[in-house]
Each structure stands twice: as structure tokens, then as C-alpha cells.
Amino acid sequence: MLVNRVDTANRPLFNLFFVQMNGDEPRLLSRNIPVNAHQGTCTVSADGNEMFFSSNDGNGQHIYSARRSGSEWINIQPFSHNRASHTTTHPSLSRDGTRLFFASNMPGGYGGFDIYVSERTLRGWGPPVNLGPGINTPENEMYPFIAANGELYFSSAAHGSMGGLDIFSAREINGEWGFVNRLEEPVNSIGDDISFTAKGDGLSGYFSSNREGNTFNVYSFSSLFPVFPQCFEQEENDYTYIFYEGGIIPDSSNLTLMWDLGDGTVKYGEEVWHTYATTGQYEIFLCVIDSITNIITNHVARYELEVLDIEQPYITAVDSVAVGTSVSFDASKSFLPDIDIDEYYWMFGDGTNKIGVRVEHTYTAAGVYRVQLGVIGSSKSVGGEQIKITVCREIIVY
């Protein structure tokens, strides 16, 4: 928490404070962190023993780290990529402690402040990597927060901001950051909305805003819409099978192998390919047949084949649609035999969410949107344990 303080010359300073959620008064976080300079956003490791924060150090605003010792913070060290020539600020540490996200106006960016990430190695923090044009713009991108599920939240004056800095979410897919979504009202406003942070479950948290005037206040939020783990790309079901019999070679040029594939299809040869139209139980027969008389001379094998869908939630929808046209999204082809499904949750990639097996949605702007279908249910095999699973696919809006 940040609380306004003043120095002996009555100049305003911002220092790091903390407050218990039972309503206690705010208290200074640590006397080892200098109070005669501004401190900004801080981030604490999952085990509570490491902290990164930003502070004015005489050469601008830069990132520092500290270690916890009892109730105090000690061993304050500058971030290895601080430079007097530019700012490093707004640190956010990933849950596993291996990546530090931050904002900087270092040279080589896309303009203003960009968001960077540094990977922790055995030698220390690796070189800052710009998150790229999917996130960063000629405007300012600042205040990153990396959530426990890998979702990145940040503030930006671009990406369709409704006024000043708005809060957005984004995801990393195959090493590329993008799929930016603007958070809906009331989180965002016509003012500046910054410093988003979520609790571990992602359903509640805090952010700052000056929506009520020139002063930034801290706001809390809670959501009835659940947060899901990292999204998996939806796989398409493939009902194609290869049938092969290498142990039986007919001893006459008139004899050949005949496959009755159980759906009315008959094929000939030592190896055959077949694509079934749908799932189901199929009874397969393999025979030796005289190709001249068409008489079966030997029944070789009989077995059952069960054709199944891939175990996943499944999104049925068109691949592309015109702006302003209603799209039907259907989850009824989801195949999750070990889950008693409680509900289906849709995230359309434009900040809109809906609930239900079948829903309708209309996009108001062209673009490529990443649709997510999340399922929550209870495991049939692990004592009713709650299961969350998500799949994603793209839809093109033109």
C-alpha cells in the first residue's frame, strides 16, 4: 500500500506501507527502506521472503530487491539492469519466482514506457526482453502484474482505452504475448486506472484509480466469473485409422485380405486406411477372400474398435464472421467422461464473458479474437475433486 508522506520541507513523498485486512491502521513496511525518497509498486514472492520495489535513488526511479528476516526487510540491492539513462519501475514477480516483469523507457522500445521481462538464471537476471508489439505501443504501457495463472495485466493509454490509462489483460501463446482484452467497467473508468493486482484465486484483488478526482485511491474488486488455468489449444477430432495385418500373406495370387470395417465399408489389402464419420463401437472383420470367385476362404480375425473424441472441452463455432453478426457458440460436443460438469464459461476475447452450454455473441470490431471455453466440474474418479479445464481457438471478425 502507498501512503502520502512529507519530508521536513513539506514536500510530498510516497513510501511503502502495509495494512492488515482487519482494519488496522497502515504501518510503515520497513525502516530499512529509505523514507526520504519515493517508493512505488512492490511485488513479493510466493513464499513471502523476497520483495522487489521501485524507488527514486538520485538517478531516477529504479527497481530494488530485499530479503525478509523475521518481521524486517534487509539486504536491499539494486536490480542488475538499472541504468542512470532510463527508468526501471513497476516490478511484478511470477509465482514461481523465475520471471520479473517491469516497465521501462529504455532505448529500443516501441515508444514511451514498454513492458519487459527478465528471466532468473544461475548467474542472476537475464537481459530484459521487450514483450513485443502485441502489448507495447507508441503510448505508455505500465504497471504490469503477472497473475498466478499466467495472465498478464497492465495499464495502457492505447488498445482502445476509454480514457487515460485503462487496465488490460493479455496472454502468452507459444512465446508470443498478445490477445489483449480491456477489462470492463467498473474496473476501468474515464480516469486513470492502474496497479491492478489479483489474489491467488484471481477472483478478487485491488487496483488504483483517480476516477473521483486528482487523487489516486485504492479500490477492491471481486468477480463471480472464475479464473481458469492456462488455456490449451483446441484439438480437432480425427477418426482416421490404419489397419494392418503383416502376419498373413495369401499363398495365391487370387487371394487377398478383405477388411470389413464395421460401418458398411469394405477395403482390400495388407494395409488400409479408413476415416469414420463419427464416434462409436465398430466390429472389425478380417478375412481372406478369393478375388475371382469372391468367396471367403478364411476368417482371420474379429475385434471391437471404439472410436472416441479427444478428451477436452470443445468449441463449435464458425471460423469467421462479419462485424455486427450474431455468432452461435456451442459446447455440447465437449468430451470429458471423467468430469461431472457443473457449468460452461465463455470468454470471447473482447472483454465479454457468458455462461451456458450454448450462447450467442456479436463482435463490434474487426480483428482476430481468441475464444476460450472453460469447464468447471467434479472428478468422478478422485473423490469429487474440483476440476477446471480450458480450451482456446481463434475466430476472425472482418
C-alpha positions in Angstrom: 0.0 0.0 0.0 1.2 3.6 -0.7 0.5 6.4 1.7 1.3 10.0 1.1 4.1 11.4 3.4 6.1 14.6 3.5 9.7 15.4 4.3 10.9 18.2 6.6 10.4 20.7 3.7 6.8 19.6 3.4 7.4 18.0 0.0 5.1 15.0 -0.7 6.7 11.6 -0.7 5.2 8.1 -1.3 6.5 5.3 0.9 5.6 1.7 1.3 3.1 0.9 4.0 1.1 -2.2 4.8 -2.2 -2.8 6.5 -3.9 -5.8 7.9 -7.3 -6.7 6.4 -8.9 -6.5 9.8 -9.0 -2.7 9.6 -5.8 -1.8 11.5 -4.1 1.5 10.7 -1.4 1.4 7.9 2.2 0.8 9.1 5.5 1.5 7.5 6.6 -1.6 5.7 10.3 -1.4 6.7 12.6 1.1 8.3 15.4 -0.3 6.2 13.8 1.1 3.1 14.8 4.8 2.9 11.7 7.0 3.6 13.4 10.2 2.2 12.6 9.1 -1.4 9.6 8.0 -3.4 8.8 4.2 -3.3 6.5 2.7 -5.9 4.9 -0.6 -6.8 6.2 -3.6 -4.9 5.9 -7.4 -5.5 6.5 -10.2 -3.1 7.5 -13.8 -3.8 5.0 -16.6 -3.2 6.9 -17.7 -0.1 6.9 -14.1 1.3 10.7 -14.0 1.6 11.7 -11.8 -1.4 10.5 -8.4 -2.5 11.1 -6.1 -5.4 10.1 -2.5 -5.3 10.8 0.8 -7.2 12.4 3.8 -5.6 13.8 7.1 -6.5 17.6 6.8 -6.0 19.0 10.1 -7.2 19.3 8.8 -10.8 15.6 8.5 -11.4 13.3 5.7 -10.5 14.7 2.1 -10.4 14.0 -1.3 -9.1 15.4 -2.8 -5.9 15.1 -6.1 -4.1 15.1 -7.0 -0.4 15.1 -10.2 1.6 12.8 -10.9 4.6 14.4 -11.6 8.0 11.7 -12.1 10.7 9.5 -9.0 10.5 12.0 -6.9 8.7 13.3 -6.4 5.2 17.1 -6.5 4.7 19.8 -6.8 2.1 18.4 -4.1 -0.2 20.1 -4.5 -3.6 19.6 -2.7 -7.0 18.2 -4.6 -9.9 21.1 -5.6 -12.2 19.5 -3.8 -15.2 19.1 -0.4 -13.5 20.7 2.4 -15.6 21.0 6.1 -14.9 20.0 6.7 -18.5 16.5 5.3 -18.1 13.8 4.3 -15.7 13.0 0.7 -14.5 9.8 0.6 -12.4 6.6 -1.3 -11.5 8.1 -4.8 -10.9 5.9 -7.9 -10.8 7.4 -11.3 -9.9 5.9 -14.5 -11.4 4.5 -17.0 -9.0 7.4 -19.4 -9.5 9.9 -16.6 -9.0 11.7 -17.1 -12.3 10.5 -14.1 -14.3 10.4 -10.4 -13.3 8.1 -8.2 -15.4 8.6 -4.4 -15.3 8.1 -1.1 -17.1 10.9 0.9 -18.7 11.6 3.7 -21.1 14.9 2.1 -22.1 16.1 2.7 -25.7 14.9 0.3 -28.4 11.3 0.2 -27.3 8.1 1.0 -29.2 7.7 4.4 -27.6 7.1 5.8 -24.1 7.2 3.1 -21.5 7.1 -0.5 -22.6 6.8 -3.7 -20.6 9.8 -6.0 -20.3 10.5 -9.4 -18.7 13.8 -10.7 -17.3 14.4 -14.4 -16.7 16.2 -15.5 -13.5 19.3 -17.7 -14.2 22.0 -19.2 -12.1 24.1 -16.1 -12.9 21.3 -13.7 -12.0 18.7 -11.8 -14.0 18.9 -12.3 -17.8 18.7 -9.4 -20.3 15.4 -7.6 -20.4 13.1 -8.8 -23.3 10.5 -6.4 -24.7 7.1 -8.2 -24.8 6.6 -7.0 -28.3 4.0 -5.2 -30.4 1.2 -7.4 -29.2 1.5 -5.5 -25.8 3.6 -2.4 -26.4 2.6 0.6 -28.5 3.8 4.2 -29.1 1.8 5.1 -25.9 2.8 4.1 -22.4 2.4 0.5 -21.2 3.0 0.4 -17.4 2.1 -1.3 -14.1 2.4 -5.0 -15.2 1.0 -7.7 -12.9 1.6 -11.4 -13.7 -1.2 -13.5 -12.2 -0.8 -17.0 -10.8 -2.5 -18.4 -13.9 0.0 -16.7 -16.3 -2.4 -13.9 -17.3 -0.7 -10.6 -17.6 -2.5 -7.4 -16.5 -1.2 -3.9 -17.3 -2.2 -0.3 -17.9 -2.1 1.4 -21.2 -3.3 4.6 -22.9 -3.7 2.6 -26.2 -5.5 -0.7 -27.1 -8.8 1.2 -27.2 -8.6 2.9 -23.9 -11.8 4.7 -22.8 -9.9 7.5 -21.1 -6.3 7.9 -19.8 -4.7 4.7 -18.6 -7.0 1.6 -18.7 -6.3 -1.9 -17.3 -5.9 -4.7 -19.9 -5.2 -8.4 -19.7 -3.1 -10.5 -22.1 -1.7 -14.0 -22.6 1.4 -15.6 -23.8 0.9 -18.2 -26.5 3.9 -20.1 -28.0 6.3 -17.4 -26.6 4.3 -14.5 -28.1 2.4 -12.0 -26.0 -0.9 -10.7 -27.3 -4.7 -11.3 -27.2 -5.1 -8.1 -25.3 -8.5 -7.6 -23.7 -9.7 -4.4 -22.0 -11.3 -5.1 -18.6 -14.9 -4.0 -18.4 -16.4 -1.3 -16.2 -16.5 -0.8 -13.3 -12.8 -1.7 -13.1 -12.0 0.8 -15.9 -13.3 4.3 -16.0 -12.7 7.6 -17.8 -9.9 8.3 -15.3 -6.5 6.6 -15.0 -6.8 3.0 -13.7 -3.6 1.4 -12.7 -1.8 -1.0 -10.4 -4.1 -4.0 -10.9 -3.3 -7.0 -8.6 -5.3 -10.1 -8.0 -5.3 -12.6 -5.2 -4.2 -16.2 -5.9 -7.6 -17.4 -7.0 -7.9 -14.5 -9.4 -11.5 -13.8 -8.3 -10.7 -10.7 -6.2 -8.0 -8.1 -5.8 -7.2 -4.4 -5.9 -6.3 -1.5 -8.2 -5.8 2.2 -8.0 -7.8 4.9 -9.8 -8.2 8.7 -9.9 -11.8 8.4 -11.2 -13.1 10.6 -8.4 -10.7 13.5 -8.8 -6.9 14.1 -8.9 -6.1 11.8 -6.1 -5.5 8.1 -6.6 -7.4 5.8 -4.3 -7.2 2.0 -3.8 -10.3 0.0 -4.8 -11.1 -3.6 -4.3 -12.9 -5.9 -6.7 -14.5 -9.3 -6.7 -15.7 -11.4 -9.6 -18.3 -14.1 -9.9 -16.7 -15.3 -13.1 -14.0 -17.8 -12.3 -10.3 -17.6 -13.4 -9.1 -20.7 -15.3 -5.6 -22.2 -15.6 -3.6 -21.8 -18.8 -5.6 -22.4 -21.9 -4.8 -25.3 -24.2 -5.3 -25.1 -28.0 -8.4 -27.0 -29.0 -7.6 -30.1 -31.0 -9.7 -31.3 -33.9 -11.0 -34.9 -33.6 -9.6 -37.3 -36.2 -11.4 -40.5 -36.8 -8.8 -41.9 -39.2 -7.3 -45.3 -38.5 -4.7 -47.5 -40.2 -5.4 -51.2 -40.3 -2.5 -53.5 -40.9 -2.0 -57.3 -40.9 1.6 -58.4 -41.6 1.4 -61.9 -40.4 -0.8 -63.4 -43.1 0.3 -63.4 -46.7 -2.1 -65.3 -49.0 -0.3 -68.0 -50.8 -2.1 -67.5 -54.1 -2.3 -64.5 -56.4 -6.0 -65.0 -56.4 -6.3 -64.5 -52.7 -6.3 -61.1 -50.9 -7.1 -59.7 -47.5 -10.6 -58.2 -47.0 -11.4 -55.8 -44.2 -15.0 -55.3 -43.1 -14.6 -52.0 -41.1 -17.9 -52.2 -39.3 -19.7 -49.2 -40.8 -20.6 -50.7 -44.2 -17.1 -50.1 -45.7 -15.1 -52.9 -47.1 -11.5 -52.5 -48.2 -8.8 -54.8 -49.5 -5.1 -55.2 -48.9 -2.5 -55.8 -46.3 -2.7 -52.2 -45.1 -5.8 -50.0 -45.4 -6.7 -46.5 -44.2 -10.3 -45.5 -43.2 -11.9 -42.4 -41.7 -15.1 -43.0 -39.7 -17.8 -40.5 -39.9 -18.5 -40.3 -36.2 -17.6 -41.9 -32.8 -19.0 -45.3 -31.9 -18.4 -49.0 -31.4 -17.3 -50.8 -34.6 -16.9 -54.5 -35.2 -13.9 -55.3 -37.5 -13.6 -58.5 -39.5 -10.5 -59.6 -41.4 -10.9 -62.4 -44.0 -9.0 -64.0 -46.8 -11.1 -63.8 -50.0 -10.7 -65.3 -53.4 -10.8 -62.3 -55.8 -12.1 -64.4 -58.7 -15.0 -66.3 -57.0 -15.5 -63.7 -54.3 -15.7 -66.5 -51.8 -14.2 -66.1 -48.3 -11.7 -68.8 -47.7 -10.6 -68.0 -44.2 -11.8 -65.9 -41.3 -8.6 -64.4 -39.8 -9.7 -62.1 -37.0 -12.6 -60.2 -35.4 -12.2 -57.4 -32.8 -14.0 -54.4 -31.4 -12.9 -50.8 -32.1 -14.2 -47.9 -30.0 -13.8 -44.5 -31.8 -13.7 -41.7 -29.3 -13.4 -37.9 -29.3 -10.4 -36.3 -27.7 -11.0 -35.6 -24.0 -11.4 -31.8 -23.9 -14.0 -29.1 -23.8 -15.0 -28.4 -27.4 -16.0 -25.1 -29.1 -18.3 -25.4 -32.1 -18.5 -22.1 -34.0 -17.8 -20.6 -37.4 -14.2 -19.7 -38.3 -15.0 -16.2 -39.5 -17.9 -13.7 -39.2 -18.7 -10.2 -40.2 -18.8 -7.4 -37.7 -22.2 -7.0 -36.1 -23.3 -10.5 -36.9 -24.5 -12.8 -34.1 -22.4 -15.9 -33.7 -23.6 -19.2 -32.1 -21.1 -20.9 -29.7 -21.9 -24.5 -28.7 -20.1 -26.6 -26.1 -22.3 -29.7 -26.4 -19.6 -31.7 -28.3 -17.2 -31.4 -25.2 -16.0 -34.9 -24.3 -15.0 -35.1 -20.6 -16.1 -38.6 -19.4 -14.4 -38.3 -16.0 -16.0 -35.0 -15.1 -19.4 -34.2 -13.8 -19.8 -30.8 -15.5 -21.3 -28.1 -13.4 -21.1 -25.2 -15.8 -19.6 -23.9 -19.1 -17.9 -20.5 -19.1 -17.2 -18.5 -22.3 -14.6 -15.7 -22.8 -14.8 -14.1 -26.2 -11.5 -12.2 -26.3 -13.1 -8.8 -26.4 -13.7 -8.5 -22.7 -17.1 -10.1 -22.8 -18.0 -13.3 -20.9 -21.0 -15.5 -20.8 -22.2 -18.7 -19.2 -24.0 -21.7 -20.7 -23.8 -24.7 -23.0 -25.0 -22.6 -26.0 -24.6 -18.9 -26.2 -24.7 -16.1 -28.7 -22.2 -13.3 -29.1 -21.8 -10.3 -31.5 -18.4 -8.7 -32.1 -18.4 -4.9 -32.7 -14.9 -4.6 -34.2 -12.8 -6.4 -36.7 -9.9 -8.5 -35.6 -8.7 -11.9 -34.6 -10.2 -12.9 -31.3 -9.1 -15.8 -29.1 -12.2 -17.6 -27.7 -11.9 -19.6 -24.5 -14.2 -22.2 -23.2 -13.8 -23.1 -19.6 -15.4 -26.0 -17.8 -15.8 -26.5 -14.1 -16.9 -29.8 -12.6 -16.1 -32.6 -10.2 -13.9 -35.6 -10.8 -15.7 -38.9 -10.9 -12.5 -40.8 -10.0 -10.8 -38.6 -7.5 -13.4 -38.2 -4.8 -15.3 -35.3 -6.3 -12.2 -33.0 -6.6 -13.0 -29.8 -8.4 -11.6 -29.7 -12.0 -11.0 -26.6 -14.1 -10.0 -27.0 -17.7 -10.0 -24.6 -20.7 -9.5 -24.7 -24.4 -9.0 -21.9 -26.9 -9.5 -21.3 -30.6 -9.5 -18.2 -32.8 -12.3 -16.6 -34.7 -11.7 -14.0 -37.4 -14.0 -11.0 -37.4 -14.0 -8.9 -40.7 
